[in-house]
Amino acid sequence: MTTDALTIRNGHAGDDSLLQLVSFELCNEEYGVEVLKVREIIRMPEITVLPNTPHYIEGIINLRGKVVPIIAMRKRFGLEAMAYDRNTRIMVMELAGGLTGFIVDAVTEVIRIHSSEVQPPPAMVSGNLDQEFITGVFNHANRLLIIMDVDQMVSNQEQALFHS
């Protein structure tokens, strides 16, 4: 977990630093991840399906010579499945020393906020999202944006599997 994420989760934002988040949509909810974790955002390419993988792993892609595992965020969090459309994107993120792609419904914008504007998450935040993924909540355009910690979205065992 990053220092910023730890600061937000504990609600002790002493320095009121500027946070930059990439916001994305999943099941009509808005989420954000630290911009420095996002390597790039791509349109849906052809995904090669792998046998005997967890249900939320869509497969792998070749991204400029690198094999990148692709995780369907809706499946990962037990949300209702949806057909991919022209807004569907893969957010390629740095995770455990390698790249991992996360399929999201849409990527909306880059948001700059002060850490003091982030509230700690309440006990029950959203649907099936596990609490350890959530570092804070931010009121954005009269909607709540849920800030997620990418490093906590995938277990250490899963990370080792992806990047061995």
C-alpha positions as CSV (number, residue, x, y, z in Angstrom):
1,M,0.0,0.0,0.0
2,T,1.4,3.4,-0.8
3,T,2.0,6.0,1.8
4,D,-0.7,8.2,0.4
5,A,-3.2,5.4,0.6
6,L,-2.2,4.6,4.2
7,T,-2.6,8.3,5.1
8,I,-6.0,8.4,3.5
9,R,-7.2,5.2,5.0
10,N,-6.2,6.3,8.5
11,G,-7.7,9.7,8.0
12,H,-4.6,11.6,9.0
13,A,-3.8,13.8,6.1
14,G,-1.4,16.1,7.8
15,D,0.3,17.7,4.8
16,D,-2.8,18.2,2.6
17,S,-0.9,17.0,-0.5
18,L,-2.3,17.0,-4.0
19,L,-3.6,13.6,-5.2
20,Q,-4.0,12.8,-8.8
21,L,-6.5,10.1,-9.6
22,V,-7.7,8.4,-12.8
23,S,-11.5,8.0,-12.5
24,F,-13.3,5.1,-14.1
25,E,-16.8,3.6,-14.1
26,L,-17.9,0.2,-13.1
27,C,-21.6,-0.7,-12.9
28,N,-22.6,3.0,-12.8
29,E,-20.3,3.7,-9.8
30,E,-17.3,6.0,-10.1
31,Y,-13.9,4.8,-8.8
32,G,-10.5,6.3,-8.7
33,V,-6.9,4.9,-8.6
34,E,-3.6,6.8,-8.2
35,V,-2.5,8.1,-11.6
36,L,1.1,7.0,-11.0
37,K,-0.1,3.4,-11.0
38,V,-1.7,3.6,-14.4
39,R,0.8,2.9,-17.2
40,E,-1.7,3.4,-20.0
41,I,-5.3,3.1,-21.1
42,I,-6.1,1.1,-24.2
43,R,-9.2,0.1,-26.2
44,M,-10.3,-3.6,-26.0
45,P,-8.0,-5.8,-28.1
46,E,-8.3,-9.4,-28.9
47,I,-7.8,-11.3,-25.6
48,T,-6.4,-14.8,-25.6
49,V,-8.3,-17.0,-23.1
50,L,-6.2,-19.2,-20.7
51,P,-7.6,-22.4,-19.3
52,N,-7.7,-23.2,-15.6
53,T,-7.6,-19.6,-14.4
54,P,-9.8,-17.9,-11.9
55,H,-13.2,-16.8,-13.3
56,Y,-12.3,-13.1,-13.3
57,I,-9.2,-13.5,-15.5
58,E,-10.3,-12.8,-19.0
59,G,-7.0,-14.0,-20.4
60,I,-3.8,-12.3,-21.7
61,I,-2.8,-9.8,-24.4
62,N,0.4,-8.9,-26.1
63,L,1.2,-5.3,-25.4
64,R,4.3,-4.3,-27.5
65,G,6.0,-7.6,-26.8
66,K,5.0,-8.0,-23.2
67,V,2.4,-10.6,-22.1
68,V,-0.1,-8.8,-19.8
69,P,-2.8,-10.7,-17.8
70,I,-6.2,-9.1,-18.0
71,I,-8.7,-9.0,-15.1
72,A,-12.4,-8.3,-15.6
73,M,-13.1,-5.9,-12.7
74,R,-16.9,-6.6,-12.8
75,K,-16.2,-10.3,-12.4
76,R,-13.5,-9.7,-9.8
77,F,-15.9,-7.8,-7.6
78,G,-19.0,-10.1,-8.2
79,L,-20.8,-7.4,-10.2
80,E,-23.4,-8.0,-12.9
81,A,-21.8,-8.9,-16.3
82,M,-22.1,-6.5,-19.2
83,A,-21.2,-6.8,-22.9
84,Y,-18.2,-4.7,-23.8
85,D,-18.9,-1.6,-25.8
86,R,-17.1,1.3,-27.4
87,N,-16.5,2.9,-24.0
88,T,-14.9,-0.2,-22.4
89,R,-11.2,0.2,-21.7
90,I,-8.3,-1.7,-20.2
91,M,-6.3,0.2,-17.6
92,V,-2.8,-1.2,-17.7
93,M,-1.3,-0.8,-14.3
94,E,2.0,-1.5,-12.6
95,L,1.4,-4.3,-10.1
96,A,4.0,-6.3,-8.2
97,G,6.8,-5.4,-10.6
98,G,4.8,-6.3,-13.7
99,L,1.9,-5.0,-15.8
100,T,-1.7,-6.1,-15.3
101,G,-4.7,-5.0,-17.3
102,F,-8.0,-4.2,-15.6
103,I,-11.2,-4.1,-17.8
104,V,-13.5,-1.2,-16.8
105,D,-16.7,0.1,-18.2
106,A,-15.2,3.5,-19.1
107,V,-12.3,5.8,-18.1
108,T,-13.7,9.3,-17.4
109,E,-11.0,11.8,-16.3
110,V,-8.0,12.7,-14.3
111,I,-8.9,14.4,-11.1
112,R,-6.7,16.5,-8.9
113,I,-7.8,16.8,-5.3
114,H,-6.3,17.7,-1.9
115,S,-5.8,14.8,0.5
116,S,-7.8,16.7,3.1
117,E,-10.9,16.4,0.8
118,V,-10.8,12.6,1.1
119,Q,-13.0,11.0,3.8
120,P,-12.2,7.6,5.3
121,P,-14.6,4.9,3.9
122,P,-17.6,4.0,6.0
123,A,-17.9,0.4,7.2
124,M,-20.1,-0.6,4.2
125,V,-19.1,1.3,1.0
126,S,-20.3,-0.4,-2.1
127,G,-21.7,-3.7,-3.1
128,N,-19.2,-6.6,-3.0
129,L,-16.1,-4.5,-2.8
130,D,-13.9,-5.7,0.0
131,Q,-12.9,-3.1,2.5
132,E,-9.2,-3.5,2.0
133,F,-9.4,-2.3,-1.6
134,I,-10.9,1.0,-0.5
135,T,-8.7,3.8,0.8
136,G,-11.2,6.7,0.9
137,V,-14.2,8.4,-0.5
138,F,-14.4,11.7,-2.3
139,N,-17.4,13.9,-3.1
140,H,-17.0,14.5,-6.9
141,A,-19.6,16.5,-8.8
142,N,-22.3,15.5,-6.3
143,R,-21.4,11.8,-6.6
144,L,-19.2,9.8,-4.4
145,L,-15.9,8.6,-6.0
146,I,-14.5,5.5,-4.3
147,I,-10.7,5.6,-4.1
148,M,-9.1,2.1,-4.6
149,D,-5.7,0.8,-3.7
150,V,-4.5,-1.2,-6.8
151,D,-2.0,-3.2,-4.8
152,Q,-4.7,-4.6,-2.6
153,M,-7.1,-5.6,-5.4
154,V,-5.0,-8.7,-6.1
155,S,-3.6,-11.1,-3.5
156,N,0.1,-11.7,-3.2
157,Q,-0.5,-15.3,-4.4
158,E,-2.3,-14.0,-7.5
159,Q,0.4,-11.4,-8.2
160,A,3.0,-14.1,-8.0
161,L,1.0,-16.2,-10.5
162,F,0.7,-13.3,-12.9
163,H,4.3,-12.2,-12.9
164,S,6.4,-15.3,-12.3
